[in-house]
Amino acid sequence: MSSTINQLINQPSSTPTSSSSSSGSQIGVDQFLKLLTTQLQNQDPLNPMDDTQSVAQLAQFSAVQATTALKDSFTSFESNFSVMQSAGLLGKSVSASTTDASGNQTTVTGTVKTISVVNGTPEFTLVDSNGKLLTDSNGNTLILPTSAILSIG
């Protein structure tokens, strides 16, 4: 029985698990049910497994799945909220921190011209008082994450 259970645990999941953990210790629903079925099939008939124990394991597994789904929903909400909040910056004057080519921290001030989202992170460009895009020391348009904002207004 032990080798069968170990084989099931070490099998790759046929259902996706949470992307928040890269650990191989997570099992999917299919693996959990196979493990539970294997335990029931290989139990000692003279000393059967307690029904309440099986139900408790299933309830705990369901609770963990629900908690993981809730965490994923909150993460998605947080990302969407950040994007929506960033849209309110368009046309506003901001000061932001940036690092120049020499690695020195500098502060830039301008009006938010564009907002884009790259890999879930809102980024923005600034224009000066003449409407010209701010650039770095190499002449490339300065694109900053919203986390670089020091002040608004």
MDAnalysis code that builds the backbone (N, CA, C; Angstrom):
import MDAnalysis as mda
import numpy as np

u = mda.Universe.empty(459, n_residues=153, atom_resindex=np.repeat(np.arange(153), 3), trajectory=True)
u.add_TopologyAttr("name", ["N", "CA", "C"] * 153)
u.add_TopologyAttr("resid", np.arange(1, 154))
u.add_TopologyAttr("resname", ["MET", "SER", "SER", "THR", "ILE", "ASN", "GLN", "LEU", "ILE", "ASN", "GLN", "PRO", "SER", "SER", "THR", "PRO", "THR", "SER", "SER", "SER", "SER", "SER", "SER", "GLY", "SER", "GLN", "ILE", "GLY", "VAL", "ASP", "GLN", "PHE", "LEU", "LYS", "LEU", "LEU", "THR", "THR", "GLN", "LEU", "GLN", "ASN", "GLN", "ASP", "PRO", "LEU", "ASN", "PRO", "MET", "ASP", "ASP", "THR", "GLN", "SER", "VAL", "ALA", "GLN", "LEU", "ALA", "GLN", "PHE", "SER", "ALA", "VAL", "GLN", "ALA", "THR", "THR", "ALA", "LEU", "LYS", "ASP", "SER", "PHE", "THR", "SER", "PHE", "GLU", "SER", "ASN", "PHE", "SER", "VAL", "MET", "GLN", "SER", "ALA", "GLY", "LEU", "LEU", "GLY", "LYS", "SER", "VAL", "SER", "ALA", "SER", "THR", "THR", "ASP", "ALA", "SER", "GLY", "ASN", "GLN", "THR", "THR", "VAL", "THR", "GLY", "THR", "VAL", "LYS", "THR", "ILE", "SER", "VAL", "VAL", "ASN", "GLY", "THR", "PRO", "GLU", "PHE", "THR", "LEU", "VAL", "ASP", "SER", "ASN", "GLY", "LYS", "LEU", "LEU", "THR", "ASP", "SER", "ASN", "GLY", "ASN", "THR", "LEU", "ILE", "LEU", "PRO", "THR", "SER", "ALA", "ILE", "LEU", "SER", "ILE", "GLY"])
u.atoms.positions = np.array([
    [0.825, -1.196, 0.000],
    [0.000, 0.000, 0.000],
    [0.863, 1.252, 0.000],
    [1.923, 1.250, 0.770],
    [2.776, 2.432, 0.892],
    [3.385, 2.829, -0.439],
    [3.830, 1.833, -1.224],
    [4.437, 2.179, -2.507],
    [3.396, 2.739, -3.463],
    [2.168, 2.240, -3.418],
    [1.099, 2.760, -4.269],
    [0.786, 4.206, -3.914],
    [0.715, 4.509, -2.640],
    [0.444, 5.876, -2.191],
    [1.576, 6.802, -2.607],
    [2.824, 6.365, -2.431],
    [3.969, 7.191, -2.838],
    [3.963, 7.438, -4.336],
    [3.578, 6.421, -5.135],
    [3.503, 6.604, -6.579],
    [2.450, 7.653, -6.934],
    [1.324, 7.622, -6.249],
    [0.264, 8.593, -6.520],
    [0.690, 10.004, -6.149],
    [1.373, 10.134, -5.023],
    [1.799, 11.464, -4.581],
    [2.819, 12.051, -5.543],
    [3.717, 11.216, -6.066],
    [4.791, 11.704, -6.928],
    [4.389, 11.829, -8.386],
    [3.170, 11.408, -8.724],
    [2.678, 11.523, -10.085],
    [2.381, 12.975, -10.426],
    [2.677, 13.425, -11.669],
    [2.294, 14.795, -12.030],
    [0.782, 14.934, -12.063],
    [0.299, 16.071, -11.640],
    [-1.134, 16.324, -11.574],
    [-1.707, 16.507, -12.966],
    [-2.904, 15.965, -13.193],
    [-3.573, 16.176, -14.468],
    [-4.421, 17.430, -14.440],
    [-4.583, 18.017, -13.236],
    [-5.294, 19.285, -13.124],
    [-4.317, 20.326, -12.650],
    [-4.434, 21.554, -13.134],
    [-3.501, 22.586, -12.717],
    [-3.641, 22.882, -11.232],
    [-2.506, 23.126, -10.611],
    [-2.522, 23.561, -9.226],
    [-2.237, 25.039, -9.202],
    [-2.322, 25.625, -8.055],
    [-2.114, 27.063, -7.914],
    [-0.753, 27.465, -8.431],
    [-0.698, 28.544, -9.195],
    [0.564, 29.020, -9.738],
    [1.370, 29.788, -8.716],
    [0.817, 29.996, -7.521],
    [1.525, 30.773, -6.520],
    [2.650, 29.985, -5.871],
    [2.664, 28.681, -6.065],
    [3.719, 27.877, -5.462],
    [4.365, 27.022, -6.528],
    [5.674, 27.026, -6.580],
    [6.375, 26.211, -7.548],
    [6.821, 24.906, -6.914],
    [6.408, 24.647, -5.693],
    [6.784, 23.449, -4.962],
    [6.108, 22.237, -5.572],
    [6.803, 21.115, -5.599],
    [6.243, 19.881, -6.100],
    [5.417, 19.170, -5.049],
    [5.200, 19.750, -3.893],
    [4.492, 19.086, -2.807],
    [2.981, 19.246, -2.905],
    [2.480, 20.042, -3.819],
    [1.039, 20.220, -3.952],
    [0.460, 19.100, -4.796],
    [-0.747, 18.654, -4.430],
    [-1.426, 17.651, -5.230],
    [-2.748, 18.226, -5.698],
    [-3.213, 17.732, -6.832],
    [-4.477, 18.188, -7.377],
    [-5.627, 17.344, -6.868],
    [-6.829, 17.690, -7.281],
    [-8.040, 16.987, -6.856],
    [-7.981, 15.525, -7.281],
    [-7.592, 15.276, -8.534],
    [-7.538, 13.901, -9.030],
    [-6.601, 13.048, -8.188],
    [-5.426, 13.590, -7.882],
    [-4.463, 12.835, -7.077],
    [-4.997, 12.585, -5.673],
    [-5.645, 13.585, -5.098],
    [-6.201, 13.416, -3.753],
    [-7.251, 12.310, -3.747],
    [-8.151, 12.323, -4.730],
    [-9.195, 11.301, -4.789],
    [-8.608, 9.916, -5.058],
    [-7.562, 9.840, -5.906],
    [-6.894, 8.556, -6.136],
    [-6.250, 8.053, -4.851],
    [-5.638, 8.958, -4.115],
    [-5.007, 8.593, -2.848],
    [-6.051, 8.079, -1.856],
    [-7.159, 8.781, -1.755],
    [-8.232, 8.376, -0.846],
    [-8.810, 7.024, -1.264],
    [-9.011, 6.828, -2.578],
    [-9.525, 5.554, -3.092],
    [-8.547, 4.423, -2.795],
    [-7.264, 4.686, -2.994],
    [-6.238, 3.678, -2.716],
    [-6.224, 3.316, -1.240],
    [-6.366, 4.312, -0.382],
    [-6.422, 4.034, 1.056],
    [-7.613, 3.134, 1.384],
    [-8.766, 3.430, 0.786],
    [-9.970, 2.635, 1.051],
    [-9.832, 1.208, 0.507],
    [-9.232, 1.059, -0.692],
    [-9.069, -0.262, -1.290],
    [-8.085, -1.123, -0.507],
    [-7.089, -0.514, 0.068],
    [-6.025, -1.264, 0.735],
    [-6.147, -1.278, 2.255],
    [-7.285, -0.901, 2.764],
    [-7.437, -0.891, 4.223],
    [-7.586, -2.318, 4.760],
    [-7.279, -2.478, 5.998],
    [-7.408, -3.766, 6.686],
    [-8.893, -4.025, 6.933],
    [-9.448, -5.123, 6.382],
    [-10.880, -5.387, 6.564],
    [-11.269, -5.598, 8.027],
    [-10.312, -6.050, 8.838],
    [-10.612, -6.271, 10.252],
    [-10.524, -4.980, 11.057],
    [-9.870, -3.974, 10.480],
    [-9.720, -2.681, 11.158],
    [-9.922, -1.573, 10.114],
    [-11.167, -1.416, 9.625],
    [-11.405, -0.456, 8.533],
    [-11.158, 0.995, 8.961],
    [-10.902, 1.794, 7.940],
    [-10.671, 3.224, 8.153],
    [-11.959, 3.878, 8.655],
    [-11.826, 4.798, 9.559],
    [-12.967, 5.512, 10.124],
    [-13.575, 6.431, 9.060],
    [-14.891, 6.343, 8.852],
    [-15.577, 7.177, 7.857],
    [-15.372, 8.663, 8.126],
    [-15.430, 9.034, 9.387],
    [-15.287, 10.453, 9.722],
    [-13.909, 10.976, 9.344],
    [-12.913, 10.084, 9.384],
    [-11.560, 10.494, 8.997],
    [-11.513, 10.834, 7.500],
    [-12.154, 10.019, 6.673],
    [-12.197, 10.271, 5.228],
    [-12.926, 11.571, 4.923],
    [-14.062, 11.754, 5.566],
    [-14.852, 12.973, 5.351],
    [-14.068, 14.197, 5.815],
    [-13.375, 14.081, 6.934],
    [-12.578, 15.202, 7.448],
    [-11.449, 15.556, 6.488],
    [-10.788, 14.534, 5.919],
    [-9.716, 14.791, 4.954],
    [-10.261, 15.498, 3.717],
    [-11.405, 15.038, 3.234],
    [-12.022, 15.656, 2.059],
    [-12.426, 17.100, 2.353],
    [-12.972, 17.331, 3.534],
    [-13.372, 18.692, 3.921],
    [-12.158, 19.606, 4.034],
    [-11.077, 19.098, 4.605],
    [-9.858, 19.907, 4.721],
    [-9.299, 20.235, 3.346],
    [-9.299, 19.253, 2.452],
    [-8.785, 19.492, 1.106],
    [-9.641, 20.530, 0.385],
    [-10.957, 20.423, 0.537],
    [-11.867, 21.398, -0.082],
    [-11.644, 22.796, 0.483],
    [-11.406, 22.886, 1.782],
    [-11.162, 24.189, 2.414],
    [-9.873, 24.813, 1.895],
    [-8.847, 24.006, 1.720],
    [-7.575, 24.522, 1.183],
    [-7.779, 25.011, -0.244],
    [-8.520, 24.245, -1.048],
    [-8.798, 24.664, -2.425],
    [-9.572, 25.976, -2.458],
    [-10.567, 26.106, -1.606],
    [-11.374, 27.328, -1.564],
    [-10.526, 28.517, -1.132],
    [-9.651, 28.307, -0.168],
    [-8.770, 29.382, 0.300],
    [-7.820, 29.816, -0.810],
    [-7.284, 28.856, -1.544],
    [-6.387, 29.169, -2.657],
    [-7.133, 29.945, -3.742],
    [-8.348, 29.534, -4.053],
    [-9.146, 30.243, -5.059],
    [-9.455, 31.664, -4.599],
    [-9.745, 31.830, -3.317],
    [-10.026, 33.158, -2.771],
    [-8.789, 34.048, -2.857],
    [-7.624, 33.492, -2.534],
    [-6.372, 34.246, -2.612],
    [-6.114, 34.686, -4.053],
    [-6.339, 33.768, -5.006],
    [-6.152, 34.109, -6.413],
    [-7.115, 35.214, -6.847],
    [-8.351, 35.164, -6.350],
    [-9.329, 36.206, -6.674],
    [-8.900, 37.560, -6.126],
    [-8.397, 37.572, -4.893],
    [-7.929, 38.826, -4.308],
    [-6.725, 39.378, -5.060],
    [-5.834, 38.496, -5.495],
    [-4.667, 38.928, -6.261],
    [-5.114, 39.567, -7.571],
    [-6.074, 38.947, -8.237],
    [-6.609, 39.490, -9.481],
    [-7.296, 40.831, -9.234],
    [-8.083, 40.908, -8.157],
    [-8.762, 42.157, -7.814],
    [-7.748, 43.265, -7.554],
    [-6.688, 42.935, -6.814],
    [-5.661, 43.926, -6.494],
    [-5.007, 44.461, -7.768],
    [-4.716, 43.562, -8.705],
    [-4.106, 43.964, -9.967],
    [-5.055, 44.862, -10.765],
    [-6.319, 44.459, -10.862],
    [-7.304, 45.259, -11.597],
    [-7.530, 46.614, -10.938],
    [-7.559, 46.644, -9.617],
    [-7.746, 47.895, -8.896],
    [-6.570, 48.834, -9.157],
    [-5.367, 48.282, -9.176],
    [-4.171, 49.076, -9.438],
    [-4.234, 49.710, -10.828],
    [-4.693, 48.946, -11.805],
    [-4.818, 49.464, -13.173],
    [-5.873, 50.565, -13.223],
    [-7.025, 50.342, -12.593],
    [-8.092, 51.350, -12.594],
    [-7.648, 52.623, -11.884],
    [-6.933, 52.456, -10.782],
    [-6.440, 53.605, -10.033],
    [-5.438, 54.393, -10.880],
    [-4.625, 53.687, -11.642],
    [-3.622, 54.337, -12.485],
    [-4.263, 55.181, -13.576],
    [-5.401, 54.752, -14.079],
    [-6.082, 55.508, -15.130],
    [-6.433, 56.908, -14.650],
    [-6.643, 57.071, -13.355],
    [-6.949, 58.380, -12.785],
    [-5.767, 59.333, -12.791],
    [-4.581, 58.832, -13.110],
    [-3.386, 59.685, -13.142],
    [-3.242, 60.463, -14.451],
    [-3.934, 60.038, -15.495],
    [-3.799, 60.711, -16.793],
    [-4.060, 62.207, -16.661],
    [-3.114, 62.988, -17.162],
    [-3.244, 64.440, -17.133],
    [-2.839, 65.089, -15.822],
    [-2.475, 64.287, -14.833],
    [-2.072, 64.843, -13.531],
    [-0.568, 65.066, -13.493],
    [-0.168, 66.068, -12.720],
    [1.250, 66.354, -12.513],
    [1.767, 65.448, -11.398],
    [2.884, 64.761, -11.666],
    [3.465, 63.866, -10.664],
    [4.975, 64.059, -10.579],
    [5.507, 63.716, -9.425],
    [6.954, 63.614, -9.241],
    [7.233, 62.143, -9.024],
    [8.280, 61.651, -9.683],
    [8.603, 60.232, -9.579],
    [10.103, 60.045, -9.439],
    [10.464, 58.943, -8.838],
    [11.866, 58.595, -8.638],
    [12.312, 57.675, -9.767],
    [13.510, 57.918, -10.271],
    [14.072, 57.063, -11.313],
    [15.573, 56.941, -11.090],
    [16.170, 55.987, -11.714],
    [17.613, 55.786, -11.613],
    [18.231, 56.125, -12.958],
    [19.250, 57.000, -12.946],
    [19.893, 57.374, -14.207],
    [20.903, 56.300, -14.619],
    [21.555, 56.513, -15.773],
    [22.492, 55.534, -16.323],
    [23.660, 55.253, -15.385],
    [24.009, 56.206, -14.530],
    [25.117, 56.028, -13.586],
    [24.679, 55.318, -12.312],
    [23.387, 55.026, -12.191],
    [22.879, 54.361, -11.001],
    [22.447, 55.311, -9.906],
    [22.435, 56.604, -10.200],
    [22.030, 57.604, -9.207],
    [20.517, 57.805, -9.241],
    [19.927, 57.948, -8.050],
    [18.497, 58.228, -7.950],
    [18.246, 59.689, -8.302],
    [17.285, 59.923, -9.163],
    [16.896, 61.288, -9.511],
    [15.372, 61.392, -9.423],
    [14.899, 62.616, -9.294],
    [13.461, 62.863, -9.262],
    [13.080, 63.611, -10.528],
    [12.044, 63.126, -11.198],
    [11.532, 63.793, -12.396],
    [10.112, 64.257, -12.107],
    [9.733, 65.359, -12.730],
    [8.384, 65.898, -12.558],
    [7.802, 66.180, -13.932],
    [6.543, 65.836, -14.116],
    [5.874, 66.086, -15.380],
    [4.411, 65.705, -15.283],
    [3.738, 65.777, -16.419],
    [2.324, 65.428, -16.502],
    [2.206, 64.044, -17.122],
    [1.378, 63.189, -16.523],
    [1.208, 61.827, -17.030],
    [0.537, 61.892, -18.395],
    [1.233, 61.349, -19.399],
    [0.749, 61.378, -20.778],
    [0.054, 60.065, -21.153],
    [0.700, 58.946, -20.836],
    [0.133, 57.640, -21.181],
    [0.259, 56.686, -20.000],
    [-0.649, 55.731, -19.968],
    [-0.606, 54.644, -18.985],
    [-0.701, 53.349, -19.788],
    [0.170, 52.410, -19.478],
    [0.088, 51.086, -20.097],
    [0.316, 50.045, -19.012],
    [-0.065, 48.832, -19.303],
    [0.119, 47.747, -18.339],
    [1.048, 46.719, -18.973],
    [2.170, 46.459, -18.305],
    [3.137, 45.480, -18.781],
    [3.290, 44.418, -17.698],
    [2.976, 43.179, -18.057],
    [3.037, 42.062, -17.099],
    [2.254, 42.369, -15.823],
    [1.101, 42.989, -15.962],
    [0.247, 43.280, -14.820],
    [0.644, 44.505, -14.021],
    [1.722, 45.178, -14.421],
    [2.197, 46.358, -13.691],
    [1.915, 47.616, -14.508],
    [1.159, 48.555, -13.949],
    [0.902, 49.807, -14.663],
    [2.185, 50.637, -14.792],
    [2.409, 51.167, -15.983],
    [3.556, 52.040, -16.248],
    [3.044, 53.311, -16.915],
    [3.818, 54.385, -16.792],
    [3.371, 55.649, -17.360],
    [4.533, 56.410, -17.980],
    [4.172, 57.355, -18.866],
    [5.150, 58.288, -19.435],
    [4.762, 59.689, -18.990],
    [5.750, 60.569, -18.989],
    [5.537, 61.958, -18.571],
    [5.906, 62.910, -19.693],
    [5.231, 64.058, -19.714],
    [5.606, 65.145, -20.617],
    [5.953, 66.364, -19.771],
    [6.834, 67.192, -20.320],
    [7.195, 68.423, -19.608],
    [6.149, 69.501, -19.876],
    [6.407, 70.723, -19.417],
    [5.436, 71.818, -19.563],
    [5.201, 72.199, -21.025],
    [6.112, 71.806, -21.927],
    [5.948, 72.083, -23.358],
    [5.269, 70.932, -24.102],
    [4.902, 69.880, -23.368],
    [4.246, 68.736, -23.997],
    [5.211, 67.728, -24.593],
    [6.513, 67.882, -24.322],
    [7.524, 66.975, -24.871],
    [7.743, 65.808, -23.898],
    [7.779, 64.578, -24.448],
    [8.005, 63.399, -23.618],
    [9.352, 63.480, -22.914],
    [9.367, 63.126, -21.625],
    [10.624, 63.079, -20.888],
    [11.397, 61.844, -21.328],
    [12.718, 62.008, -21.453],
    [13.570, 60.910, -21.904],
    [14.696, 60.672, -20.906],
    [15.321, 59.501, -21.028],
    [16.480, 59.214, -20.189],
    [17.725, 59.792, -20.859],
    [18.897, 59.538, -20.281],
    [20.138, 60.120, -20.802],
    [20.495, 59.597, -22.190],
    [19.898, 58.485, -22.608],
    [20.152, 57.933, -23.941],
    [19.122, 58.400, -24.968],
    [18.195, 59.236, -24.553],
    [17.179, 59.741, -25.463],
    [15.958, 58.847, -25.595],
    [15.907, 57.776, -24.819],
    [14.747, 56.878, -24.851],
    [13.634, 57.442, -23.970],
    [12.403, 57.262, -24.410],
    [11.264, 57.724, -23.615],
    [11.328, 57.105, -22.228],
    [11.157, 57.934, -21.224],
    [11.184, 57.490, -19.834],
    [9.854, 56.816, -19.507],
    [9.912, 55.526, -19.203],
    [8.719, 54.755, -18.841],
    [8.917, 54.297, -17.406],
    [7.999, 54.696, -16.535],
    [8.144, 54.425, -15.105],
    [6.971, 53.615, -14.565],
    [7.232, 52.738, -13.584],
    [6.118, 52.039, -12.930],
    [5.409, 52.994, -11.977],
    [4.152, 52.767, -11.732],
    [3.414, 53.652, -10.825],
    [3.988, 53.617, -9.413],
    [4.715, 52.573, -9.074],
    [5.336, 52.497, -7.745],
    [6.444, 53.537, -7.575],
    [6.906, 54.155, -8.677],
    [7.963, 55.172, -8.610],
    [7.417, 56.552, -8.246],
    [6.094, 56.708, -8.219],
    [5.495, 58.019, -7.937],
    [5.773, 58.431, -6.495],
    [6.311, 59.640, -6.351],
    [6.593, 60.200, -5.028],
    [5.461, 61.110, -4.562],
    [4.911, 61.885, -5.499],
    [3.813, 62.783, -5.144],
    [2.954, 63.065, -6.370],
    [1.708, 63.420, -6.109],
    [0.759, 63.763, -7.172],
    [0.277, 65.177, -6.904],
    [0.284, 65.981, -7.976],
    [-0.218, 67.348, -7.825],
    [0.850, 68.299, -7.817],
])
